[in-house]
Amino acid sequence: MELVRDVVDRRSSRLYVYLAGFFVANALVAELIGVKIFALETTLGLSPWNFNLFGEIGALQFSAGVLLWPVVFVITDLLNEYYGERGVRLLSYFTVVLIGYAFLMIFLAIQLEPAEWWRAGAQEQGIPDNQAAFRVTFGQGLFIIVGSLTAFLVAQLTDVFVFHRIRERTGNGRLWLRATGSTLVSQLVDSFIVLYIAFMLGPQLFGGVAEPWPWSRLLAVATVQYAFKFFMAVVLTPVIYWGHTLIDRYLGIERGEQEISG
């Protein structure tokens, strides 16, 4: 009971639970909805740009997972600031395990033989086979999963490393520099690793599964994804300051005091 009261009654412990819960939920949902690729221009009612980047003609197309990336960015910064390297690393490792567990359960669910009435239950909506739709929607390729999880973990560890190295040099000041700087470095790593493993390394190792992407396409897609994350990192800087103000008030600390991290 003493242990329970320590977790429930201490504001710092409750705060970690709140942030961790939102962090895991957003990371998991981002993985699940990431199979959908949307066109930003047509979503906004604009004509496709069809720009030429590294010899590739393309448009602004993103994984739907980017919708949740700003939330993960903000929460990662708050965890970095108040709970230090150990707090972020622990949660990052745990999140990868939970996402892997979720994909395992989804894989097992796909293998279940569907009831015939359920398989054909959405024909009136233009879906002739519910089982096929379920498999396509949730059954991501192995190397997409491996690439995504690897990129997530490496990016998180890079973020926490850069964040605290900047903080060692600047102290508690220049919050914008360590928050934005660590994100820009970590997301540069993330943007390239996931595409390289999923669409270049995987097809090269298992020929016939899919054609590996040329370097021009990888660089073009990764650059567009990173440009979006760069823009959002800058735009969300005021949100970071606002979040820090709310947490300082919640914890009853003054800026400049020793934070929770240890």
Backbone bond lengths (Angstrom), bond angles and torsions (degrees), N, CA, C in turn:
res aa  C-N    CA-C-N  psi(-1)  N-CA   C-N-CA  omega(-1)  CA-C   N-CA-C  phi
1 M - - - 1.463 - - 1.526 111.64 -
2 E 1.344 116.49 -35.99 1.462 119.35 178.32 1.519 110.47 -62.18
3 L 1.330 115.50 -40.28 1.462 119.48 179.07 1.516 111.00 -64.26
4 V 1.323 117.43 -42.17 1.463 121.42 179.00 1.517 110.49 -62.66
5 R 1.342 116.40 -45.24 1.467 119.43 -179.62 1.525 110.70 -63.87
6 D 1.337 116.63 -34.91 1.457 119.85 179.66 1.522 111.10 -63.11
7 V 1.332 116.33 -39.05 1.462 120.78 -179.58 1.519 111.23 -75.53
8 V 1.326 116.49 -43.54 1.456 120.78 -173.58 1.523 111.80 -77.88
9 D 1.318 117.83 -37.92 1.455 120.52 -173.14 1.525 113.48 -83.35
10 R 1.321 117.66 -31.14 1.467 120.18 -178.47 1.521 109.91 -75.84
11 R 1.312 116.62 126.40 1.464 120.43 -179.11 1.523 111.68 -64.13
12 S 1.319 117.07 -36.50 1.459 119.69 179.91 1.523 111.22 -63.67
13 S 1.336 117.50 -38.23 1.464 120.95 178.42 1.518 111.01 -69.16
14 R 1.339 116.42 -43.07 1.472 119.66 178.34 1.516 110.65 -62.51
15 L 1.312 116.55 -39.78 1.462 120.27 -179.44 1.525 110.80 -62.08
16 Y 1.322 116.97 -42.03 1.466 120.50 179.06 1.525 110.60 -63.03
17 V 1.332 116.55 -40.42 1.469 120.36 177.97 1.524 110.11 -62.93
18 Y 1.336 117.17 -44.74 1.464 120.72 179.85 1.532 110.79 -60.60
19 L 1.336 116.34 -51.17 1.462 120.34 -177.91 1.523 111.12 -63.77
20 A 1.332 116.73 -41.69 1.464 120.68 179.97 1.526 110.89 -63.73
21 G 1.323 116.85 -41.13 1.457 120.28 179.45 1.517 112.15 -61.26
22 F 1.340 116.47 -47.64 1.462 119.94 178.60 1.527 111.02 -65.41
23 F 1.330 116.60 -37.03 1.456 121.01 -179.58 1.529 110.80 -62.93
24 V 1.318 117.31 -50.73 1.459 121.97 -178.69 1.533 110.49 -64.18
25 A 1.338 116.60 -43.82 1.462 120.45 -178.96 1.521 111.14 -60.82
26 N 1.330 116.91 -45.65 1.466 120.28 -178.88 1.522 111.56 -68.06
27 A 1.331 117.50 -40.01 1.462 119.86 178.81 1.526 111.08 -64.26
28 L 1.326 117.16 -41.20 1.462 121.23 -178.95 1.530 110.98 -68.30
29 V 1.322 116.71 -46.66 1.466 120.08 179.85 1.525 110.13 -62.98
30 A 1.334 117.24 -39.00 1.466 120.44 179.11 1.520 111.00 -60.86
31 E 1.342 116.70 -38.40 1.465 120.01 177.57 1.527 111.13 -65.48
32 L 1.325 117.45 -40.03 1.461 121.41 -175.83 1.525 112.53 -72.21
33 I 1.334 116.94 -40.49 1.466 119.27 -177.94 1.522 112.25 -88.64
34 G 1.337 116.06 -4.00 1.458 119.67 -176.62 1.509 114.22 -68.01
35 V 1.336 118.19 -13.10 1.468 120.42 179.44 1.527 111.67 -70.40
36 K 1.329 116.86 -18.82 1.467 119.41 179.50 1.522 109.91 -87.28
37 I 1.319 116.34 129.54 1.457 122.64 176.05 1.526 107.83 -107.59
38 F 1.318 117.19 124.43 1.461 119.99 -178.97 1.522 110.76 -117.27
39 A 1.327 114.93 153.83 1.463 122.14 178.50 1.524 108.74 -96.85
40 L 1.316 116.47 117.25 1.457 120.67 -175.75 1.523 112.37 -65.09
41 E 1.339 116.22 -41.51 1.464 118.40 -176.41 1.528 112.00 -62.42
42 T 1.327 116.90 -50.95 1.462 119.24 -178.04 1.529 111.28 -69.13
43 T 1.330 117.65 -30.03 1.459 120.21 175.59 1.522 110.48 -61.84
44 L 1.339 116.28 -35.65 1.466 121.86 179.14 1.530 112.25 -88.66
45 G 1.337 117.52 3.60 1.453 121.30 179.57 1.511 113.66 79.74
46 L 1.345 117.80 22.17 1.461 122.38 -179.00 1.524 110.35 -107.48
47 S 1.314 115.41 161.90 1.458 120.25 176.17 1.528 109.17 -77.98
48 P 1.341 118.53 144.20 1.474 120.90 178.19 1.522 111.50 -57.26
49 W 1.307 116.91 140.02 1.459 121.44 -178.14 1.527 112.27 -73.09
50 N 1.342 116.89 -35.49 1.467 122.01 -178.56 1.535 111.78 50.61
51 F 1.321 116.45 51.09 1.452 121.77 -179.25 1.529 110.52 -80.79
52 N 1.320 115.23 162.27 1.455 122.19 178.16 1.519 108.44 -106.60
53 L 1.355 115.38 116.60 1.455 120.47 -178.72 1.518 108.31 -133.01
54 F 1.322 117.19 117.97 1.463 122.95 -176.64 1.530 111.72 55.69
55 G 1.331 115.92 32.28 1.454 120.41 179.03 1.507 114.81 83.85
56 E 1.336 117.11 -0.44 1.462 122.03 179.43 1.530 109.51 -101.31
57 I 1.334 115.95 128.69 1.458 120.68 175.74 1.519 107.81 -88.84
58 G 1.303 117.50 121.68 1.458 118.94 -175.26 1.512 112.88 -153.02
59 A 1.317 115.03 -175.68 1.455 122.84 178.93 1.528 107.36 -131.46
60 L 1.331 115.32 178.55 1.462 119.90 179.15 1.520 109.18 -81.59
61 Q 1.316 115.75 91.72 1.454 122.16 -178.21 1.523 109.32 -118.67
62 F 1.337 115.61 132.45 1.454 120.78 -174.44 1.524 110.58 -133.79
63 S 1.316 114.88 156.03 1.463 120.21 167.94 1.520 108.46 -70.37
64 A 1.335 116.22 142.59 1.468 119.74 179.62 1.527 111.77 -62.34
65 G 1.338 117.13 -16.04 1.452 120.50 178.38 1.517 113.83 -63.06
66 V 1.359 117.20 -20.28 1.471 118.91 -179.71 1.527 111.77 -67.03
67 L 1.333 117.16 -17.25 1.461 119.48 178.78 1.532 110.90 -62.11
68 L 1.342 116.26 -32.69 1.454 120.88 -177.18 1.515 112.61 -96.66
69 W 1.317 117.78 -9.22 1.456 119.38 -177.75 1.526 113.24 -58.93
70 P 1.336 120.41 -42.46 1.467 118.94 178.78 1.525 113.61 -56.60
71 V 1.338 117.29 -35.38 1.467 120.40 179.14 1.527 109.98 -67.43
72 V 1.339 116.59 -43.58 1.463 120.45 178.40 1.527 110.07 -62.04
73 F 1.321 116.87 -39.84 1.466 121.87 179.00 1.520 111.09 -59.64
74 V 1.317 117.21 -48.64 1.464 121.47 -178.48 1.529 110.63 -64.34
75 I 1.329 116.83 -45.93 1.462 119.89 -177.81 1.531 110.75 -65.66
76 T 1.341 117.22 -39.54 1.466 120.04 177.96 1.514 110.97 -59.85
77 D 1.322 116.84 -41.90 1.463 119.87 179.01 1.520 111.56 -64.30
78 L 1.321 117.05 -42.59 1.464 120.33 -180.00 1.530 110.98 -65.17
79 L 1.319 117.05 -41.04 1.462 120.19 176.55 1.526 110.87 -63.75
80 N 1.323 116.58 -41.83 1.460 121.02 177.59 1.526 111.18 -58.54
81 E 1.295 115.69 -44.53 1.462 120.98 -173.87 1.521 112.38 -70.09
82 Y 1.316 117.36 -42.02 1.462 120.53 -170.92 1.524 114.29 -101.03
83 Y 1.338 118.08 -22.28 1.455 119.47 -175.54 1.522 113.65 -122.38
84 G 1.309 117.21 -0.12 1.445 121.13 170.97 1.516 115.39 71.24
85 E 1.331 114.41 -173.70 1.456 121.15 -175.71 1.525 112.59 -62.52
86 R 1.327 117.43 -42.35 1.468 120.19 -177.90 1.521 111.03 -63.80
87 G 1.322 116.67 -40.52 1.458 120.16 -179.49 1.515 112.31 -63.58
88 V 1.333 117.47 -42.21 1.463 121.22 -178.71 1.525 110.89 -72.69
89 R 1.329 117.19 -42.31 1.461 119.87 -179.84 1.524 111.54 -63.30
90 L 1.325 116.74 -44.17 1.463 120.14 178.60 1.519 110.89 -57.52
91 L 1.324 116.73 -46.97 1.454 120.80 -178.18 1.526 111.29 -68.98
92 S 1.327 117.81 -35.78 1.466 120.96 179.08 1.523 111.00 -63.70
93 Y 1.338 117.01 -47.47 1.464 120.80 178.65 1.535 110.27 -61.63
94 F 1.319 115.96 -44.26 1.465 120.67 -178.02 1.526 110.56 -64.20
95 T 1.335 117.28 -38.76 1.462 121.21 179.52 1.520 111.49 -64.47
96 V 1.328 117.27 -40.81 1.466 120.86 177.89 1.527 110.34 -62.09
97 V 1.329 116.72 -42.04 1.465 120.40 177.84 1.526 110.41 -61.93
98 L 1.327 117.59 -44.32 1.462 121.03 -178.91 1.528 111.85 -65.89
99 I 1.331 117.38 -39.96 1.461 120.56 178.43 1.532 109.79 -66.15
100 G 1.336 116.84 -42.01 1.457 120.32 176.26 1.513 111.53 -60.65
101 Y 1.327 116.57 -41.23 1.466 121.31 177.25 1.538 110.62 -62.29
102 A 1.346 116.18 -42.15 1.461 119.76 179.72 1.525 111.18 -62.52
103 F 1.325 117.18 -42.68 1.462 120.05 179.02 1.527 111.48 -65.72
104 L 1.332 117.31 -35.51 1.465 120.53 177.23 1.519 110.45 -63.20
105 M 1.334 116.98 -44.58 1.460 120.65 179.15 1.532 111.38 -64.83
106 I 1.322 115.83 -37.61 1.469 119.36 177.81 1.522 110.32 -65.58
107 F 1.337 116.27 -41.80 1.466 120.42 177.79 1.523 110.86 -58.78
108 L 1.333 116.45 -44.66 1.464 120.28 179.21 1.529 110.99 -65.04
109 A 1.332 116.71 -37.98 1.465 120.30 179.09 1.524 111.27 -64.39
110 I 1.332 116.99 -35.90 1.462 120.94 179.09 1.528 110.91 -65.50
111 Q 1.342 116.32 -33.34 1.459 120.39 -177.68 1.527 112.76 -74.06
112 L 1.326 118.19 -17.47 1.459 120.79 -179.45 1.530 110.60 -65.54
113 E 1.311 116.46 136.92 1.465 120.68 179.38 1.529 108.99 -74.98
114 P 1.341 117.52 119.94 1.467 119.71 -175.51 1.530 112.70 -73.82
115 A 1.317 115.35 151.96 1.462 120.59 171.92 1.531 108.33 -68.06
116 E 1.319 116.78 140.81 1.466 120.23 -175.01 1.522 111.85 -60.63
117 W 1.346 117.07 -39.72 1.463 118.32 -179.19 1.520 111.01 -65.94
118 W 1.363 117.20 -31.24 1.469 120.01 178.66 1.522 110.47 -75.04
119 R 1.352 116.51 -39.21 1.470 119.77 -178.81 1.526 111.15 -57.37
120 A 1.339 116.45 -39.58 1.467 120.60 -176.38 1.525 112.34 -103.04
121 G 1.331 116.47 14.84 1.461 119.58 -172.39 1.507 116.48 -74.32
122 A 1.343 118.92 -9.99 1.467 120.17 -176.55 1.524 112.23 -119.05
123 Q 1.330 116.83 22.69 1.461 119.54 -178.96 1.514 112.17 -62.99
124 E 1.342 116.39 -33.16 1.462 118.24 179.42 1.526 112.39 -67.08
125 Q 1.366 116.49 -16.22 1.460 120.86 177.23 1.530 111.69 -98.81
126 G 1.312 116.45 11.00 1.461 120.25 177.91 1.510 114.30 84.81
127 I 1.349 117.07 14.85 1.468 121.26 178.58 1.522 107.62 -112.76
128 P 1.329 117.63 101.21 1.474 119.89 -174.01 1.522 114.00 -70.44
129 D 1.350 117.53 -24.87 1.460 119.97 -174.86 1.534 109.21 -141.92
130 N 1.316 116.85 104.04 1.462 121.20 179.62 1.529 111.95 -60.56
131 Q 1.331 117.37 -37.29 1.454 120.95 -178.91 1.521 111.23 -63.57
132 A 1.330 116.72 -42.52 1.463 120.45 178.85 1.530 110.64 -65.56
133 A 1.335 115.79 -40.86 1.464 119.69 178.83 1.525 110.85 -64.33
134 F 1.330 116.71 -41.65 1.468 121.50 178.65 1.528 110.51 -62.63
135 R 1.338 116.07 -44.07 1.463 120.83 -178.64 1.527 111.14 -65.62
136 V 1.322 118.19 -42.40 1.464 121.60 -179.41 1.526 110.93 -68.01
137 T 1.334 116.21 -39.40 1.462 119.97 -176.37 1.523 112.23 -71.20
138 F 1.336 116.69 -45.69 1.462 120.26 -174.23 1.528 114.37 -101.53
139 G 1.327 117.30 -17.57 1.460 119.76 -174.72 1.510 113.25 -87.34
140 Q 1.313 117.12 68.97 1.457 121.25 179.42 1.531 110.04 -64.23
141 G 1.333 115.67 150.12 1.447 120.46 178.13 1.524 111.29 -63.50
142 L 1.342 115.09 151.26 1.457 120.78 -177.19 1.517 112.12 -55.68
143 F 1.329 117.04 -45.47 1.454 118.70 -175.66 1.521 112.57 -76.48
144 I 1.320 118.01 -21.07 1.459 119.66 171.75 1.527 108.95 -68.00
145 I 1.328 116.70 -42.00 1.463 120.95 178.30 1.526 110.42 -65.55
146 V 1.340 116.60 -48.16 1.458 120.73 179.99 1.521 110.81 -61.33
147 G 1.328 116.49 -43.98 1.458 120.41 179.46 1.509 112.20 -63.75
148 S 1.319 116.19 -41.90 1.460 120.46 -179.11 1.514 111.91 -65.63
149 L 1.332 116.86 -46.33 1.466 120.79 -179.63 1.532 111.30 -66.86
150 T 1.326 116.75 -40.53 1.463 119.99 178.10 1.515 111.34 -63.40
151 A 1.333 116.10 -45.66 1.462 120.50 179.88 1.524 111.12 -63.29
152 F 1.331 116.62 -41.05 1.459 120.62 179.63 1.522 110.99 -60.83
153 L 1.339 116.71 -48.70 1.461 120.14 -176.23 1.524 111.39 -67.65
154 V 1.332 117.32 -45.45 1.465 120.39 -179.95 1.525 110.30 -62.87
155 A 1.332 117.16 -40.95 1.459 120.77 179.41 1.521 111.72 -64.08
156 Q 1.336 117.20 -41.60 1.461 120.53 179.48 1.524 111.04 -64.55
157 L 1.329 117.48 -43.98 1.463 120.85 179.84 1.525 110.90 -67.04
158 T 1.339 116.30 -35.82 1.466 119.95 176.25 1.517 110.58 -66.59
159 D 1.323 116.25 -41.39 1.462 121.43 -179.85 1.524 111.20 -60.06
160 V 1.330 116.80 -48.71 1.458 120.04 -177.09 1.529 110.90 -66.97
161 F 1.336 116.82 -35.33 1.468 119.92 178.66 1.522 111.11 -65.38
162 V 1.340 116.74 -51.32 1.466 121.08 -178.34 1.526 110.82 -64.48
163 F 1.337 117.48 -41.33 1.464 122.49 -179.22 1.528 110.80 -55.91
164 H 1.322 116.50 -48.84 1.460 119.82 -174.41 1.533 112.39 -80.48
165 R 1.347 117.60 -23.91 1.456 117.96 173.92 1.531 109.53 -70.32
166 I 1.329 117.53 -37.96 1.467 120.64 176.18 1.519 110.24 -66.18
167 R 1.327 116.30 -40.53 1.459 120.18 -179.11 1.527 111.70 -65.73
168 E 1.330 117.25 -35.29 1.459 120.32 177.44 1.521 111.41 -61.85
169 R 1.324 116.61 -32.78 1.462 120.81 -177.47 1.519 112.94 -86.91
170 T 1.336 117.44 -27.87 1.467 120.33 -174.03 1.523 113.62 -110.13
171 G 1.344 118.27 -9.85 1.460 120.48 -176.19 1.520 110.38 73.08
172 N 1.331 115.96 -153.56 1.463 120.59 -178.06 1.521 113.23 -79.21
173 G 1.329 117.10 -7.05 1.454 119.80 178.21 1.523 111.63 -81.26
174 R 1.311 115.76 176.49 1.470 123.28 177.01 1.525 112.25 54.11
175 L 1.311 114.83 51.91 1.461 120.42 176.99 1.518 111.08 -56.58
176 W 1.334 116.60 -40.62 1.463 120.44 -177.70 1.535 111.14 -60.47
177 L 1.334 117.29 -33.96 1.458 120.44 -176.43 1.524 111.56 -70.87
178 R 1.346 117.46 -47.36 1.460 118.53 -178.12 1.524 111.96 -73.60
179 A 1.348 117.50 -32.40 1.461 119.89 179.22 1.526 111.10 -70.68
180 T 1.320 116.49 -51.49 1.459 120.35 -177.93 1.521 111.62 -73.45
181 G 1.332 116.82 -42.17 1.465 120.41 -177.95 1.516 112.31 -61.27
182 S 1.331 117.16 -46.19 1.462 119.80 -179.51 1.520 111.33 -64.50
183 T 1.320 117.10 -35.86 1.465 120.84 179.79 1.524 111.13 -69.17
184 L 1.318 117.40 -42.43 1.460 120.10 -178.85 1.522 111.47 -63.44
185 V 1.324 117.38 -37.89 1.468 120.20 178.98 1.529 110.47 -71.84
186 S 1.336 117.17 -47.71 1.466 120.64 -175.81 1.524 111.92 -65.43
187 Q 1.324 117.58 -38.15 1.458 119.53 -178.12 1.517 112.84 -76.72
188 L 1.331 117.36 -21.84 1.458 120.25 171.65 1.527 108.97 -64.74
189 V 1.334 115.89 -43.28 1.461 121.31 176.67 1.527 110.49 -63.19
190 D 1.338 116.34 -47.37 1.464 121.56 -177.62 1.524 112.07 -60.15
191 S 1.327 116.64 -44.03 1.467 121.12 -174.32 1.516 112.35 -61.83
192 F 1.332 117.52 -32.93 1.458 120.30 -177.00 1.524 112.86 -91.37
193 I 1.339 117.66 -37.45 1.463 120.01 -176.02 1.520 111.72 -62.90
194 V 1.348 117.04 -47.13 1.465 119.39 -175.45 1.524 111.20 -63.02
195 L 1.323 117.87 -40.03 1.461 120.44 -179.39 1.531 111.20 -71.88
196 Y 1.328 116.62 -37.84 1.466 119.70 -178.78 1.528 110.97 -65.18
197 I 1.331 117.29 -47.02 1.462 120.30 -178.32 1.529 111.17 -68.37
198 A 1.351 116.04 -43.75 1.461 120.29 -173.52 1.522 113.22 -74.56
199 F 1.329 117.52 -37.50 1.466 119.03 -169.58 1.527 114.76 -119.28
200 M 1.349 117.54 -3.89 1.460 119.39 175.17 1.521 111.73 -121.12
201 L 1.338 116.90 -56.81 1.451 120.30 -177.22 1.529 111.75 -65.97
202 G 1.336 116.68 -47.55 1.457 120.99 -178.92 1.517 112.97 -56.84
203 P 1.336 119.55 -55.69 1.463 120.67 179.14 1.528 113.80 -61.65
204 Q 1.361 117.19 -31.14 1.460 119.50 178.64 1.527 111.35 -68.54
205 L 1.343 116.16 -38.91 1.464 120.44 -179.43 1.522 111.91 -74.25
206 F 1.345 116.60 -32.87 1.462 121.16 -178.02 1.526 108.45 -121.65
207 G 1.308 116.26 73.96 1.456 121.17 -178.84 1.516 111.72 -56.14
208 G 1.335 116.07 140.55 1.449 120.77 179.62 1.512 113.10 98.04
209 V 1.334 117.10 -22.34 1.463 119.34 176.96 1.516 109.75 -68.75
210 A 1.319 116.08 -44.01 1.463 122.14 177.87 1.514 107.55 -165.84
211 E 1.310 116.02 157.24 1.458 120.21 177.31 1.532 109.14 -76.34
212 P 1.344 117.73 129.38 1.472 118.69 177.79 1.522 111.06 -65.52
213 W 1.321 115.49 145.11 1.457 120.37 177.92 1.523 110.36 -67.98
214 P 1.334 117.70 145.76 1.467 119.84 169.41 1.531 109.37 -73.86
215 W 1.329 116.30 158.48 1.466 120.19 -179.68 1.528 111.66 -59.40
216 S 1.325 117.40 -33.63 1.462 120.07 -178.91 1.520 111.33 -61.38
217 R 1.352 116.66 -41.71 1.464 119.82 179.86 1.524 111.11 -69.83
218 L 1.331 116.67 -42.56 1.462 119.53 179.04 1.522 110.80 -59.90
219 L 1.333 116.97 -46.12 1.463 120.41 -179.46 1.526 111.36 -64.64
220 A 1.336 116.64 -38.19 1.466 119.93 -179.12 1.520 111.20 -66.91
221 V 1.342 116.70 -48.77 1.461 120.47 -178.93 1.527 110.85 -65.24
222 A 1.342 117.06 -45.04 1.464 120.88 -178.91 1.517 111.24 -63.41
223 T 1.329 117.32 -37.83 1.470 120.67 -179.96 1.523 111.29 -65.70
224 V 1.325 116.54 -42.09 1.470 119.88 178.85 1.527 110.36 -64.76
225 Q 1.342 116.55 -44.43 1.468 119.95 179.38 1.527 110.63 -61.94
226 Y 1.338 116.46 -43.34 1.464 119.99 -177.91 1.525 111.38 -68.72
227 A 1.328 117.38 -36.14 1.463 120.40 178.56 1.527 110.58 -60.55
228 F 1.339 116.08 -39.77 1.467 119.70 177.54 1.525 110.44 -64.15
229 K 1.342 116.81 -45.33 1.457 120.04 -178.98 1.527 111.34 -65.94
230 F 1.329 117.18 -36.95 1.465 121.98 176.18 1.521 109.93 -59.79
231 F 1.328 115.50 -47.50 1.466 120.54 -179.88 1.524 111.05 -61.16
232 M 1.333 117.08 -45.95 1.457 120.52 -178.17 1.519 111.71 -66.95
233 A 1.333 118.28 -34.97 1.459 121.21 179.04 1.525 110.91 -61.54
234 V 1.321 116.15 -39.56 1.469 120.60 179.16 1.524 110.22 -72.04
235 V 1.331 116.81 -44.61 1.460 121.02 -177.76 1.522 111.95 -63.29
236 L 1.334 117.17 -34.78 1.464 121.10 -175.05 1.530 113.71 -84.45
237 T 1.321 118.43 0.54 1.467 120.35 179.98 1.525 112.30 -55.97
238 P 1.333 120.35 -44.98 1.474 119.14 176.94 1.528 113.12 -61.33
239 V 1.344 117.32 -31.99 1.462 120.63 178.62 1.527 110.14 -65.18
240 I 1.330 116.77 -36.79 1.458 121.25 177.85 1.524 110.31 -61.11
241 Y 1.317 116.72 -46.35 1.469 120.67 179.69 1.529 110.22 -63.29
242 W 1.310 116.56 -40.50 1.465 120.51 178.93 1.522 110.61 -63.36
243 G 1.342 116.42 -43.65 1.460 120.29 178.52 1.522 111.85 -62.75
244 H 1.317 117.40 -39.69 1.462 120.52 178.75 1.531 111.01 -64.70
245 T 1.311 115.99 -39.37 1.471 119.48 179.03 1.524 111.32 -62.95
246 L 1.333 116.58 -44.18 1.464 120.38 179.27 1.526 111.57 -63.17
247 I 1.317 117.05 -42.74 1.459 120.28 -178.86 1.513 111.57 -68.81
248 D 1.333 116.83 -40.01 1.471 119.46 176.96 1.525 110.81 -57.97
249 R 1.317 115.93 -42.04 1.470 119.76 178.90 1.519 110.91 -67.39
250 Y 1.321 116.35 -40.64 1.464 120.83 -179.43 1.528 111.17 -63.49
251 L 1.328 115.58 -40.89 1.465 120.05 -178.84 1.519 113.17 -84.97
252 G 1.332 115.94 -12.97 1.461 119.53 179.79 1.511 113.41 71.29
253 I 1.345 116.99 37.31 1.464 120.16 178.18 1.507 110.13 -115.88
254 E 1.312 114.95 158.03 1.459 121.80 176.42 1.517 108.26 -99.76
255 R 1.319 116.62 140.66 1.448 119.96 177.21 1.524 109.91 -59.45
256 G 1.316 114.56 130.83 1.454 118.71 -176.29 1.520 110.81 109.16
257 E 1.346 117.80 -21.46 1.454 119.82 175.07 1.529 109.76 -73.13
258 Q 1.315 115.51 166.33 1.460 119.64 176.89 1.523 109.57 -68.03
259 E 1.354 116.49 125.36 1.444 119.36 179.29 1.518 111.44 -78.37
260 I 1.317 115.87 -173.51 1.451 121.88 -174.03 1.520 111.55 -71.53
261 S 1.328 115.47 -26.82 1.454 119.55 -170.01 1.515 111.71 -57.41
262 G 1.336 114.01 148.32 1.457 118.35 -179.52 1.512 110.26 -162.72
